[in-house]
Amino acid sequence: MTEAIQRKLNDSAAARWTALVLIALAMFFAYMFVDVMSPLQSLIESERGWDSGVFGTYAASEYILNVCGFLILAGIILDKCGIRFTGILSTSLMVIGASIKYIGVSDWFQATAMCSWLDSWWTTLPGSAKMASFGFMVFGCGCEMAGITVSKAIAKWFKGKEMALAMGLEMAIARLGVFAVFSVSPKIATQFDNSVVAPIAFCTVLLIIGLINFIVFSVMDAKLDKQLGEANSDEPTEEFKVSDLGRIFSSKMFWIVALLCVLYYSAIFPFQRYATNYLEVTLHIEKEAAADLFRWFPILAMILTPVLGSFLDHKGKGATMLMLGSLIMIACHLSFAFLLPIYPNEWFALLIIVILGVSFSLVPAALWPSVPKIIDPVILGSAYSLIFWIQNIGLCFVPLIIGMTLKATGGYLVPMLIFASLGVLALILSFALKAFDKKKGFGLEEPNIKE
Ligand SMILES: C[C@H](N)C(=O)N[C@@H](CCCCN)C(=O)O
C-alpha cells in the first residue's frame, strides 16, 4: 500500500523515457535551426548579397546576448520559476527569434521601408542580415536557455536512474539534428526554386512543434511535482535566492568543471568551423570531399555518447573519462598539426577524425551528468547557466583568435597548436578534478545507479 502511494511518475520507465523524447525532440529541432543556413552560404550570397564577412557577423549574433549576461539571467529564471515556465519561455523565444529571421530573409521584407532604413546605416551589413541577426540573437537566448532547462529536467526525472544515458541520448539526438539539417536544407532550397526562405520556414514550423512538445512535457512534470509533494520526497523544499549564486562561485569544484568545459569545447566547436577548410588545404581536395570526410565526426559522437553515458550510469569513472577525452583530443590536434601535413592521406585523416569523435563522446558524456553530483539541486539551473555562460565566451572569442592567427601565419600549424594547448589545459584540470573528487568524495567516479 505504502509502495503504491510512493510510486512516482518517473518511476515508470515508459513515462520518464516519454518525457525525455519530448524534450530531446525540442532540442533536435533547435540544433536543426542553428545550422539551417550553414549549407546555404553561397545561396544567401547570391540571393541577398551576404558576403563571408556578413555571414560571420550573422553566425556570431547567436551568442552575443548570452555572453552579455542573458545566460546568467536565464539560470536565475530557471531556479526561481522552475523547469516548466523556463522551458515554455525558452522554446517560445526560439519560435519568436526564428520568425524574425524568417521575416528578415523573406522576399516581402526586402521591399519594405524598414528594410530600406536598415540598409541605410552600417552599410556593409544588408538590412536582411541585420533583421536575421536580430532574430538569431533572440533565438540564441532561447536555445541556450532551453539547453540548461533540459539538463535540469533530465537531472530531476532521472535522478538515481539512467541519468547519464538520458543526457547522452539527448546530446545524440541533437547531433543527429545537425546531420539532418545538413542533408535536408539544400534539398528543400532546391525544391522551392533555390530559395533560402523555404528551409528557414520548414525549421520554424519544427520549432513550433518543439514548443508544443515542451507544453506536453510540462503537463507531465506538473503531475510529477504533485506526486513529489504528496510522497514527502527528499527533494529540497528550500526556496532559491539570488544570493545563492555566491555558493556556486565559491565552489572550487564548479570552477574546475566550468573551466574544463570552456577549454574543451573551445577546441571542438571552433575547430569544427574550420575543419573542412583545413582538410581542403592539407589534403588538396575539393570542399565537398573534405565535408564528406568530416561529417563522420558528429555521427560517431552521436553513436558513442549514449553508450558511454550508460557505462557511466553502471560503472562510473566520470573523472577518468574526462582525462582520457582530453588526452585523446591533444593527440588528435597534434596529429592534425604535424602528422597529416607530412602524410596527406584521406584514410589517415579519417582515422584522426574518428578518434577525435571518441574524445567528443567521452567528455560530453561525463561532463554534464557530473554537475548534479557537485551542485545542490536548488541552484542546479544557475550552475548550468554559469557553465554555459563561461563556455559561450570561449565559443565567441576562440574562432576570432583562430581567424586572426590564420590570417597572420597563413597556415593551420599555429591554429592547431592553439587547439592542442587548450586540450593540455583541459587535461591538467581533469587531473585536478579527479584529485579533488578523491579528497572531497563527490562521487564522480561512482556509478549513478547503485546495483
Ligand atoms: C553549445 C551548448 N552550450 C552546449 O554546451 N551543448 C552541449 C550539450 C549540453 C547539454 C544540453 N542539455 C553539446 O555537447 O552539444
The ligand as an ORCA input file, in Angstrom:
! r2SCAN-3c Opt
* xyz 0 1
  C      26.653     24.817    -27.070
  C      25.912     24.394    -25.825
  N      26.025     25.395    -24.847
  C      26.440     23.090    -25.292
  O      27.249     23.083    -24.408
  N      25.965     21.965    -25.802
  C      26.388     20.665    -25.353
  C      25.286     19.908    -24.690
  C      24.922     20.432    -23.338
  C      23.837     19.664    -22.661
  C      22.497     20.201    -23.080
  N      21.397     19.609    -22.411
  C      26.799     19.800    -26.534
  O      27.675     18.929    -26.348
  O      26.241     19.998    -27.619
*
